[in-house]
Amino acid sequence: MADPLEDYYVNEILPLLEKDRALQAVTLLRHLQSEHPLDRNMSIAVLNVSEN
């Protein structure tokens, strides 16, 4: 299965982590969900995280 967050890594996740390396995964996911509320990939990411 392809990484559902791959498209957001360079443009959104990486800049946030460069500013604050202590950010938790759930914080990053919530940020992406708030920025992209209609993106189906965010729902997939939540399901993948909750399964682990």
PDB file of N, CA, C and O in Angstrom:
ATOM      1  N   MET A   1       0.843  -1.182   0.000  1.00  0.00           N
ATOM      2  CA  MET A   1       0.000   0.000   0.000  1.00  0.00           C
ATOM      3  C   MET A   1       0.889   1.246   0.000  1.00  0.00           C
ATOM      4  O   MET A   1       1.855   1.326   0.758  1.00  0.00           O
ATOM      5  N   ALA A   2       0.563   2.189  -0.832  1.00  0.00           N
ATOM      6  CA  ALA A   2       1.315   3.436  -0.910  1.00  0.00           C
ATOM      7  C   ALA A   2       1.073   4.283   0.337  1.00  0.00           C
ATOM      8  O   ALA A   2       0.027   4.176   0.977  1.00  0.00           O
ATOM      9  N   ASP A   3       2.032   5.107   0.668  1.00  0.00           N
ATOM     10  CA  ASP A   3       1.911   5.998   1.822  1.00  0.00           C
ATOM     11  C   ASP A   3       0.916   7.108   1.507  1.00  0.00           C
ATOM     12  O   ASP A   3       1.161   7.901   0.599  1.00  0.00           O
ATOM     13  N   PRO A   4      -0.200   7.188   2.229  1.00  0.00           N
ATOM     14  CA  PRO A   4      -1.215   8.198   1.928  1.00  0.00           C
ATOM     15  C   PRO A   4      -0.772   9.622   2.235  1.00  0.00           C
ATOM     16  O   PRO A   4      -1.413  10.576   1.794  1.00  0.00           O
ATOM     17  N   LEU A   5       0.308   9.777   2.978  1.00  0.00           N
ATOM     18  CA  LEU A   5       0.787  11.113   3.330  1.00  0.00           C
ATOM     19  C   LEU A   5       1.987  11.557   2.494  1.00  0.00           C
ATOM     20  O   LEU A   5       2.524  12.646   2.702  1.00  0.00           O
ATOM     21  N   GLU A   6       2.397  10.733   1.569  1.00  0.00           N
ATOM     22  CA  GLU A   6       3.591  11.016   0.774  1.00  0.00           C
ATOM     23  C   GLU A   6       3.541  12.385   0.089  1.00  0.00           C
ATOM     24  O   GLU A   6       4.545  13.097   0.059  1.00  0.00           O
ATOM     25  N   ASP A   7       2.408  12.748  -0.446  1.00  0.00           N
ATOM     26  CA  ASP A   7       2.286  14.019  -1.168  1.00  0.00           C
ATOM     27  C   ASP A   7       2.454  15.226  -0.260  1.00  0.00           C
ATOM     28  O   ASP A   7       2.795  16.313  -0.727  1.00  0.00           O
ATOM     29  N   TYR A   8       2.221  15.047   1.018  1.00  0.00           N
ATOM     30  CA  TYR A   8       2.275  16.173   1.959  1.00  0.00           C
ATOM     31  C   TYR A   8       3.614  16.293   2.680  1.00  0.00           C
ATOM     32  O   TYR A   8       3.880  17.311   3.319  1.00  0.00           O
ATOM     33  N   TYR A   9       4.446  15.283   2.589  1.00  0.00           N
ATOM     34  CA  TYR A   9       5.662  15.240   3.398  1.00  0.00           C
ATOM     35  C   TYR A   9       6.577  16.447   3.152  1.00  0.00           C
ATOM     36  O   TYR A   9       6.889  17.181   4.091  1.00  0.00           O
ATOM     37  N   VAL A  10       6.999  16.656   1.938  1.00  0.00           N
ATOM     38  CA  VAL A  10       7.969  17.712   1.640  1.00  0.00           C
ATOM     39  C   VAL A  10       7.382  19.109   1.846  1.00  0.00           C
ATOM     40  O   VAL A  10       8.049  19.991   2.387  1.00  0.00           O
ATOM     41  N   ASN A  11       6.155  19.305   1.422  1.00  0.00           N
ATOM     42  CA  ASN A  11       5.570  20.645   1.461  1.00  0.00           C
ATOM     43  C   ASN A  11       4.991  21.046   2.806  1.00  0.00           C
ATOM     44  O   ASN A  11       4.940  22.236   3.115  1.00  0.00           O
ATOM     45  N   GLU A  12       4.555  20.094   3.610  1.00  0.00           N
ATOM     46  CA  GLU A  12       3.885  20.459   4.860  1.00  0.00           C
ATOM     47  C   GLU A  12       4.510  19.841   6.101  1.00  0.00           C
ATOM     48  O   GLU A  12       4.785  20.552   7.068  1.00  0.00           O
ATOM     49  N   ILE A  13       4.736  18.551   6.097  1.00  0.00           N
ATOM     50  CA  ILE A  13       5.234  17.888   7.296  1.00  0.00           C
ATOM     51  C   ILE A  13       6.682  18.260   7.584  1.00  0.00           C
ATOM     52  O   ILE A  13       7.013  18.628   8.711  1.00  0.00           O
ATOM     53  N   LEU A  14       7.531  18.171   6.599  1.00  0.00           N
ATOM     54  CA  LEU A  14       8.946  18.460   6.793  1.00  0.00           C
ATOM     55  C   LEU A  14       9.195  19.884   7.303  1.00  0.00           C
ATOM     56  O   LEU A  14       9.976  20.052   8.239  1.00  0.00           O
ATOM     57  N   PRO A  15       8.564  20.913   6.729  1.00  0.00           N
ATOM     58  CA  PRO A  15       8.773  22.266   7.277  1.00  0.00           C
ATOM     59  C   PRO A  15       8.335  22.392   8.744  1.00  0.00           C
ATOM     60  O   PRO A  15       8.978  23.097   9.522  1.00  0.00           O
ATOM     61  N   LEU A  16       7.250  21.715   9.120  1.00  0.00           N
ATOM     62  CA  LEU A  16       6.820  21.753  10.517  1.00  0.00           C
ATOM     63  C   LEU A  16       7.850  21.092  11.425  1.00  0.00           C
ATOM     64  O   LEU A  16       8.153  21.603  12.503  1.00  0.00           O
ATOM     65  N   LEU A  17       8.386  19.957  10.988  1.00  0.00           N
ATOM     66  CA  LEU A  17       9.387  19.256  11.787  1.00  0.00           C
ATOM     67  C   LEU A  17      10.701  20.033  11.860  1.00  0.00           C
ATOM     68  O   LEU A  17      11.409  19.956  12.863  1.00  0.00           O
ATOM     69  N   GLU A  18      11.025  20.768  10.822  1.00  0.00           N
ATOM     70  CA  GLU A  18      12.238  21.583  10.856  1.00  0.00           C
ATOM     71  C   GLU A  18      12.123  22.712  11.876  1.00  0.00           C
ATOM     72  O   GLU A  18      13.121  23.121  12.471  1.00  0.00           O
ATOM     73  N   LYS A  19      10.909  23.212  12.075  1.00  0.00           N
ATOM     74  CA  LYS A  19      10.681  24.264  13.076  1.00  0.00           C
ATOM     75  C   LYS A  19      10.631  23.704  14.488  1.00  0.00           C
ATOM     76  O   LYS A  19      11.088  24.348  15.433  1.00  0.00           O
ATOM     77  N   ASP A  20      10.069  22.491  14.634  1.00  0.00           N
ATOM     78  CA  ASP A  20       9.898  21.899  15.956  1.00  0.00           C
ATOM     79  C   ASP A  20       9.999  20.380  15.847  1.00  0.00           C
ATOM     80  O   ASP A  20       9.024  19.708  15.512  1.00  0.00           O
ATOM     81  N   ARG A  21      11.170  19.853  16.128  1.00  0.00           N
ATOM     82  CA  ARG A  21      11.406  18.409  15.993  1.00  0.00           C
ATOM     83  C   ARG A  21      10.688  17.582  17.057  1.00  0.00           C
ATOM     84  O   ARG A  21      10.651  16.356  16.963  1.00  0.00           O
ATOM     85  N   ALA A  22      10.127  18.232  18.054  1.00  0.00           N
ATOM     86  CA  ALA A  22       9.426  17.514  19.118  1.00  0.00           C
ATOM     87  C   ALA A  22       7.958  17.249  18.795  1.00  0.00           C
ATOM     88  O   ALA A  22       7.250  16.653  19.607  1.00  0.00           O
ATOM     89  N   LEU A  23       7.492  17.678  17.630  1.00  0.00           N
ATOM     90  CA  LEU A  23       6.091  17.461  17.269  1.00  0.00           C
ATOM     91  C   LEU A  23       5.777  15.966  17.236  1.00  0.00           C
ATOM     92  O   LEU A  23       6.569  15.163  16.743  1.00  0.00           O
ATOM     93  N   GLN A  24       4.637  15.616  17.756  1.00  0.00           N
ATOM     94  CA  GLN A  24       4.183  14.231  17.784  1.00  0.00           C
ATOM     95  C   GLN A  24       3.457  13.900  16.476  1.00  0.00           C
ATOM     96  O   GLN A  24       2.939  14.790  15.802  1.00  0.00           O
ATOM     97  N   ALA A  25       3.428  12.634  16.134  1.00  0.00           N
ATOM     98  CA  ALA A  25       2.764  12.194  14.904  1.00  0.00           C
ATOM     99  C   ALA A  25       1.295  12.599  14.893  1.00  0.00           C
ATOM    100  O   ALA A  25       0.777  13.025  13.861  1.00  0.00           O
ATOM    101  N   VAL A  26       0.626  12.469  16.025  1.00  0.00           N
ATOM    102  CA  VAL A  26      -0.791  12.813  16.077  1.00  0.00           C
ATOM    103  C   VAL A  26      -1.000  14.315  15.830  1.00  0.00           C
ATOM    104  O   VAL A  26      -2.008  14.710  15.243  1.00  0.00           O
ATOM    105  N   THR A  27      -0.061  15.143  16.272  1.00  0.00           N
ATOM    106  CA  THR A  27      -0.141  16.586  16.029  1.00  0.00           C
ATOM    107  C   THR A  27      -0.026  16.882  14.550  1.00  0.00           C
ATOM    108  O   THR A  27      -0.765  17.709  14.016  1.00  0.00           O
ATOM    109  N   LEU A  28       0.898  16.210  13.888  1.00  0.00           N
ATOM    110  CA  LEU A  28       1.070  16.407  12.452  1.00  0.00           C
ATOM    111  C   LEU A  28      -0.165  15.933  11.689  1.00  0.00           C
ATOM    112  O   LEU A  28      -0.608  16.594  10.751  1.00  0.00           O
ATOM    113  N   LEU A  29      -0.711  14.806  12.084  1.00  0.00           N
ATOM    114  CA  LEU A  29      -1.902  14.287  11.424  1.00  0.00           C
ATOM    115  C   LEU A  29      -3.079  15.235  11.620  1.00  0.00           C
ATOM    116  O   LEU A  29      -3.816  15.507  10.672  1.00  0.00           O
ATOM    117  N   ARG A  30      -3.263  15.735  12.824  1.00  0.00           N
ATOM    118  CA  ARG A  30      -4.366  16.680  13.068  1.00  0.00           C
ATOM    119  C   ARG A  30      -4.192  17.963  12.263  1.00  0.00           C
ATOM    120  O   ARG A  30      -5.169  18.531  11.775  1.00  0.00           O
ATOM    121  N   HIS A  31      -2.959  18.414  12.126  1.00  0.00           N
ATOM    122  CA  HIS A  31      -2.696  19.593  11.292  1.00  0.00           C
ATOM    123  C   HIS A  31      -3.139  19.328   9.854  1.00  0.00           C
ATOM    124  O   HIS A  31      -3.842  20.141   9.252  1.00  0.00           O
ATOM    125  N   LEU A  32      -2.722  18.186   9.312  1.00  0.00           N
ATOM    126  CA  LEU A  32      -3.085  17.853   7.934  1.00  0.00           C
ATOM    127  C   LEU A  32      -4.591  17.699   7.777  1.00  0.00           C
ATOM    128  O   LEU A  32      -5.157  18.119   6.768  1.00  0.00           O
ATOM    129  N   GLN A  33      -5.238  17.104   8.762  1.00  0.00           N
ATOM    130  CA  GLN A  33      -6.689  16.945   8.693  1.00  0.00           C
ATOM    131  C   GLN A  33      -7.392  18.298   8.715  1.00  0.00           C
ATOM    132  O   GLN A  33      -8.403  18.480   8.037  1.00  0.00           O
ATOM    133  N   SER A  34      -6.872  19.237   9.479  1.00  0.00           N
ATOM    134  CA  SER A  34      -7.504  20.563   9.516  1.00  0.00           C
ATOM    135  C   SER A  34      -7.257  21.341   8.231  1.00  0.00           C
ATOM    136  O   SER A  34      -8.106  22.126   7.808  1.00  0.00           O
ATOM    137  N   GLU A  35      -6.108  21.129   7.610  1.00  0.00           N
ATOM    138  CA  GLU A  35      -5.780  21.811   6.353  1.00  0.00           C
ATOM    139  C   GLU A  35      -6.466  21.177   5.144  1.00  0.00           C
ATOM    140  O   GLU A  35      -6.713  21.856   4.147  1.00  0.00           O
ATOM    141  N   HIS A  36      -6.771  19.906   5.225  1.00  0.00           N
ATOM    142  CA  HIS A  36      -7.329  19.145   4.099  1.00  0.00           C
ATOM    143  C   HIS A  36      -8.502  18.292   4.568  1.00  0.00           C
ATOM    144  O   HIS A  36      -8.436  17.066   4.483  1.00  0.00           O
ATOM    145  N   PRO A  37      -9.579  18.916   5.062  1.00  0.00           N
ATOM    146  CA  PRO A  37     -10.675  18.152   5.665  1.00  0.00           C
ATOM    147  C   PRO A  37     -11.407  17.211   4.711  1.00  0.00           C
ATOM    148  O   PRO A  37     -12.022  16.245   5.162  1.00  0.00           O
ATOM    149  N   LEU A  38     -11.358  17.463   3.432  1.00  0.00           N
ATOM    150  CA  LEU A  38     -12.088  16.617   2.487  1.00  0.00           C
ATOM    151  C   LEU A  38     -11.209  15.575   1.805  1.00  0.00           C
ATOM    152  O   LEU A  38     -11.678  14.828   0.947  1.00  0.00           O
ATOM    153  N   ASP A  39      -9.937  15.525   2.187  1.00  0.00           N
ATOM    154  CA  ASP A  39      -9.001  14.607   1.550  1.00  0.00           C
ATOM    155  C   ASP A  39      -9.182  13.195   2.105  1.00  0.00           C
ATOM    156  O   ASP A  39      -8.991  12.957   3.297  1.00  0.00           O
ATOM    157  N   ARG A  40      -9.543  12.289   1.249  1.00  0.00           N
ATOM    158  CA  ARG A  40      -9.774  10.892   1.644  1.00  0.00           C
ATOM    159  C   ARG A  40      -8.508  10.253   2.216  1.00  0.00           C
ATOM    160  O   ARG A  40      -8.602   9.363   3.062  1.00  0.00           O
ATOM    161  N   ASN A  41      -7.336  10.686   1.775  1.00  0.00           N
ATOM    162  CA  ASN A  41      -6.087  10.119   2.271  1.00  0.00           C
ATOM    163  C   ASN A  41      -5.912  10.325   3.774  1.00  0.00           C
ATOM    164  O   ASN A  41      -5.273   9.512   4.441  1.00  0.00           O
ATOM    165  N   MET A  42      -6.473  11.399   4.306  1.00  0.00           N
ATOM    166  CA  MET A  42      -6.357  11.631   5.744  1.00  0.00           C
ATOM    167  C   MET A  42      -7.121  10.568   6.513  1.00  0.00           C
ATOM    168  O   MET A  42      -6.666  10.128   7.569  1.00  0.00           O
ATOM    169  N   SER A  43      -8.269  10.149   6.008  1.00  0.00           N
ATOM    170  CA  SER A  43      -9.037   9.076   6.645  1.00  0.00           C
ATOM    171  C   SER A  43      -8.267   7.769   6.595  1.00  0.00           C
ATOM    172  O   SER A  43      -8.268   7.010   7.564  1.00  0.00           O
ATOM    173  N   ILE A  44      -7.623   7.506   5.496  1.00  0.00           N
ATOM    174  CA  ILE A  44      -6.810   6.287   5.360  1.00  0.00           C
ATOM    175  C   ILE A  44      -5.667   6.322   6.354  1.00  0.00           C
ATOM    176  O   ILE A  44      -5.359   5.312   6.986  1.00  0.00           O
ATOM    177  N   ALA A  45      -5.038   7.471   6.496  1.00  0.00           N
ATOM    178  CA  ALA A  45      -3.924   7.596   7.434  1.00  0.00           C
ATOM    179  C   ALA A  45      -4.379   7.321   8.863  1.00  0.00           C
ATOM    180  O   ALA A  45      -3.679   6.652   9.624  1.00  0.00           O
ATOM    181  N   VAL A  46      -5.540   7.831   9.224  1.00  0.00           N
ATOM    182  CA  VAL A  46      -6.072   7.591  10.567  1.00  0.00           C
ATOM    183  C   VAL A  46      -6.314   6.110  10.780  1.00  0.00           C
ATOM    184  O   VAL A  46      -5.984   5.576  11.839  1.00  0.00           O
ATOM    185  N   LEU A  47      -6.880   5.444   9.799  1.00  0.00           N
ATOM    186  CA  LEU A  47      -7.123   4.011   9.915  1.00  0.00           C
ATOM    187  C   LEU A  47      -5.816   3.250  10.051  1.00  0.00           C
ATOM    188  O   LEU A  47      -5.733   2.312  10.844  1.00  0.00           O
ATOM    189  N   ASN A  48      -4.798   3.630   9.300  1.00  0.00           N
ATOM    190  CA  ASN A  48      -3.516   2.960   9.370  1.00  0.00           C
ATOM    191  C   ASN A  48      -2.868   3.156  10.733  1.00  0.00           C
ATOM    192  O   ASN A  48      -2.281   2.221  11.276  1.00  0.00           O
ATOM    193  N   VAL A  49      -2.965   4.342  11.286  1.00  0.00           N
ATOM    194  CA  VAL A  49      -2.368   4.627  12.588  1.00  0.00           C
ATOM    195  C   VAL A  49      -3.105   3.843  13.670  1.00  0.00           C
ATOM    196  O   VAL A  49      -2.469   3.269  14.555  1.00  0.00           O
ATOM    197  N   SER A  50      -4.414   3.810  13.614  1.00  0.00           N
ATOM    198  CA  SER A  50      -5.184   3.134  14.658  1.00  0.00           C
ATOM    199  C   SER A  50      -5.032   1.615  14.608  1.00  0.00           C
ATOM    200  O   SER A  50      -5.273   0.941  15.610  1.00  0.00           O
ATOM    201  N   GLU A  51      -4.643   1.073  13.474  1.00  0.00           N
ATOM    202  CA  GLU A  51      -4.461  -0.371  13.356  1.00  0.00           C
ATOM    203  C   GLU A  51      -3.147  -0.821  13.970  1.00  0.00           C
ATOM    204  O   GLU A  51      -3.002  -1.992  14.319  1.00  0.00           O
ATOM    205  N   ASN A  52      -2.192   0.080  14.108  1.00  0.00           N
ATOM    206  CA  ASN A  52      -0.857  -0.293  14.651  1.00  0.00           C
ATOM    207  C   ASN A  52      -0.824  -0.248  16.137  1.00  0.00           C
ATOM    208  O   ASN A  52       0.211  -0.531  16.740  1.00  0.00           O
TER     209      ASN A  52
END
